[in-house]
């Protein structure tokens, strides 16, 4: 059955599919594998979503012949665990490992080649740059990509302003000092940003709905956060600017926001 696009229909579909499981009898020698690629689609942005999670927990517990593999991004999983203690129902949970310096360099190599950077010319220096990139990006590919290109772009622009001849290998030097610092934000701003982290991306209407606030009020906050470059908008969908993601995580922890 193709997945529903409407959140309410998706929730109803999940419940119907879970209820069918009890009708399927298996012999002791038979086992079935069930895969849910993104669990957050089953409980976020729909009324009664957490009720669906209770049904899922019951189905997992009652039939050991079914083997489950369930994916979920970390913000949604933390939320679900705080509200439903879902982690206690699974024998094993693990996080996909973050990328290290070598893996980031290998992943970004096509872009390096397009920029005509001579990797062999300064291999040791480049390796240190990617190790630092892995650290400040928390090993997250999307964040690392944005940070890396910002640093390259800033360094190249600085040389262009000096009106000097640019050699291809000169782009290897990354201007870490040009990384942007997170602007100061209020507690109300943190709720908006947290909602976008939890849902990954939202329209303005859906964001206002998740916050339980008037659209005009939320729109004013969003405009301000867009001016600060903390929020990006693409085809009507709002999301966090990946460049600031590591700093936002640190900000939430420092301010003990929602116990993060």
C-alpha positions in Angstrom: 0.0 0.0 0.0 1.5 3.4 -0.9 2.0 5.7 2.0 -0.5 8.5 2.6 0.6 12.1 2.2 -1.9 13.7 4.6 -0.7 13.3 8.2 -4.1 12.3 9.5 -4.5 9.7 6.7 -0.9 8.4 7.4 -1.8 7.9 11.1 -5.0 6.0 10.2 -3.1 3.9 7.7 -0.5 3.0 10.3 -3.1 1.9 12.7 -4.9 -0.2 10.1 -1.7 -1.9 9.0 -0.7 -2.7 12.7 -4.1 -4.2 13.4 -3.7 -6.6 10.4 -0.6 -8.1 12.1 -2.6 -10.0 14.7 -4.6 -11.6 11.9 -1.5 -13.1 10.3 -0.6 -16.4 12.0 2.9 -17.8 11.6 4.3 -21.2 12.4 7.2 -21.3 15.0 9.7 -21.8 12.2 8.5 -18.8 10.2 9.7 -15.3 10.8 8.9 -12.0 9.1 10.9 -8.8 8.8 9.1 -5.4 9.1 10.8 -2.2 8.2 9.8 1.4 9.1 12.3 3.7 7.4 11.2 6.9 9.2 9.2 6.5 12.4 8.7 10.2 12.8 6.3 10.2 9.9 4.0 8.0 12.0 3.5 10.2 15.0 4.6 13.8 14.3 2.2 16.4 12.9 -1.0 14.3 13.5 -3.5 14.2 16.3 -3.3 10.9 18.1 0.1 10.1 16.8 1.4 9.0 20.2 -1.6 6.6 20.4 -0.3 4.9 17.3 3.0 4.4 19.0 1.3 2.6 21.8 -0.3 0.2 19.3 3.1 -0.3 17.7 4.7 -1.1 21.1 2.0 -3.7 21.8 2.4 -5.4 18.4 6.2 -5.6 18.9 5.8 -7.1 22.4 3.2 -9.6 21.6 4.7 -11.4 18.6 8.4 -12.4 18.8 8.2 -14.0 15.4 8.3 -10.6 13.8 11.6 -8.8 13.5 11.5 -5.0 13.4 14.0 -2.5 11.9 12.9 1.0 12.6 14.6 4.3 11.6 14.2 7.7 13.2 16.2 10.9 13.3 17.7 11.7 16.7 15.5 14.7 17.6 12.2 12.8 17.0 13.6 9.7 18.9 14.6 11.8 21.9 11.2 13.4 21.9 9.4 10.0 21.7 11.6 8.5 24.4 10.9 11.4 26.8 7.1 11.2 26.2 6.7 7.4 25.8 9.9 5.8 27.0 10.0 3.9 23.8 13.6 2.8 24.0 12.7 0.3 26.8 10.7 -1.7 24.2 13.6 -2.4 21.9 16.4 -4.9 22.5 18.9 -2.9 20.7 19.2 0.7 19.6 22.1 2.4 17.9 23.0 5.6 16.1 24.5 5.7 12.7 28.2 6.7 13.2 29.1 10.2 12.4 31.7 10.8 9.6 35.3 11.3 10.5 37.9 13.4 8.6 38.9 10.8 6.1 35.3 10.0 5.3 34.4 13.6 4.8 37.4 14.1 2.5 36.4 11.1 0.4 32.8 12.3 0.3 33.7 15.8 -0.8 36.4 14.7 -3.3 34.2 15.2 -6.4 33.7 18.8 -5.3 37.4 19.2 -4.6 38.1 17.9 -8.1 35.6 20.4 -9.6 37.4 23.2 -7.9 40.7 22.1 -9.4 42.3 21.8 -5.9 45.6 19.9 -6.0 45.0 17.6 -3.1 48.5 16.0 -3.2 50.2 19.5 -3.0 49.3 19.9 0.7 48.0 16.6 1.8 49.0 17.0 5.5 47.5 20.4 5.8 44.3 19.3 4.0 44.0 16.2 6.3 44.1 18.5 9.4 41.5 20.7 7.9 39.1 17.8 7.4 39.7 16.5 10.9 38.8 19.9 12.2 35.8 20.0 9.9 34.6 16.6 11.3 34.8 18.0 14.8 33.0 21.3 14.3 30.3 19.8 12.1 29.7 16.9 14.6 30.4 14.6 11.8 27.2 15.4 10.0 27.5 15.4 6.2 25.0 18.3 5.4 26.5 20.5 8.1 30.1 19.7 7.0 29.3 20.5 3.4 27.9 23.9 4.1 30.7 24.8 6.5 33.4 23.7 4.1 32.1 25.6 1.1 31.6 28.8 3.3 35.2 28.6 4.3 36.4 28.0 0.8 34.3 30.8 -0.5 35.4 33.3 2.1 39.1 32.5 1.5 38.7 32.8 -2.3 36.8 36.1 -2.0 39.6 37.5 0.3 42.2 36.7 -2.4 40.0 38.1 -5.1 39.7 41.4 -3.3 43.5 41.6 -3.1 43.5 41.3 -6.9 46.1 38.6 -6.9 46.6 35.7 -9.2 45.0 32.6 -7.6 46.7 29.3 -8.0 44.6 26.2 -7.9 46.3 24.9 -4.8 45.8 28.1 -2.9 42.1 27.1 -2.3 43.3 24.3 -0.1 43.8 26.7 2.8 40.5 27.0 4.6 39.6 30.2 6.4 38.2 28.8 9.7 38.2 32.3 11.1 35.4 33.1 8.7 32.9 30.7 10.2 29.8 32.7 11.3 28.8 32.9 14.9 25.3 32.2 16.0 23.3 35.4 16.8 21.8 35.8 20.2 18.3 34.3 20.4 15.5 34.4 22.9 13.7 31.6 24.7 10.7 32.0 22.3 13.1 31.7 19.4 14.4 28.4 20.8 10.9 26.9 20.7 10.5 27.9 17.0 14.0 26.4 16.2 13.3 23.3 18.2 10.1 22.6 16.3 12.0 22.9 13.0 14.7 20.5 14.3 12.0 18.1 15.5 10.1 18.1 12.2 13.1 18.7 9.9 11.1 21.1 7.7 7.7 22.8 8.0 5.4 25.2 6.2 4.6 28.4 8.2 1.0 27.1 8.7 2.2 23.8 10.1 4.9 25.5 12.3 2.2 27.8 13.8 0.0 24.7 14.4 2.8 22.7 16.2 3.6 25.7 18.4 -0.1 26.4 19.2 0.4 30.1 18.3 -1.3 32.5 16.0 0.2 32.5 12.5 0.9 36.2 12.5 2.9 36.0 15.7 4.9 33.0 14.4 5.4 34.7 11.0 7.0 37.7 12.8 9.4 35.4 14.7 10.3 33.5 11.5 11.0 36.7 9.6 13.4 37.8 12.3 15.2 34.4 12.4 15.4 34.5 8.6 17.1 37.9 8.8 19.6 36.3 11.3 20.1 33.5 8.7 19.2 30.9 11.3 16.2 29.7 9.2 16.1 29.0 5.5 13.1 28.8 3.2 12.8 26.7 0.1 9.5 26.3 -1.9 7.5 27.4 1.2 9.2 25.0 3.6 11.2 26.3 6.5 14.3 24.5 8.0 17.3 25.2 10.1 20.4 26.6 8.4 22.8 23.7 8.7 25.7 26.1 9.3 24.4 26.9 12.7 23.3 23.4 13.7 26.3 22.6 16.0 26.0 26.0 17.7 22.3 25.5 18.3 22.9 22.1 19.9 25.5 23.7 22.2 23.0 26.6 22.9 20.2 24.2 23.9 22.6 22.3 26.3 24.0 25.5 27.8 20.6 27.0 28.4 19.2 23.6 29.6 16.4 24.0 27.0 14.0 21.0 27.3 16.8 19.1 29.2 19.0 18.9 26.1 
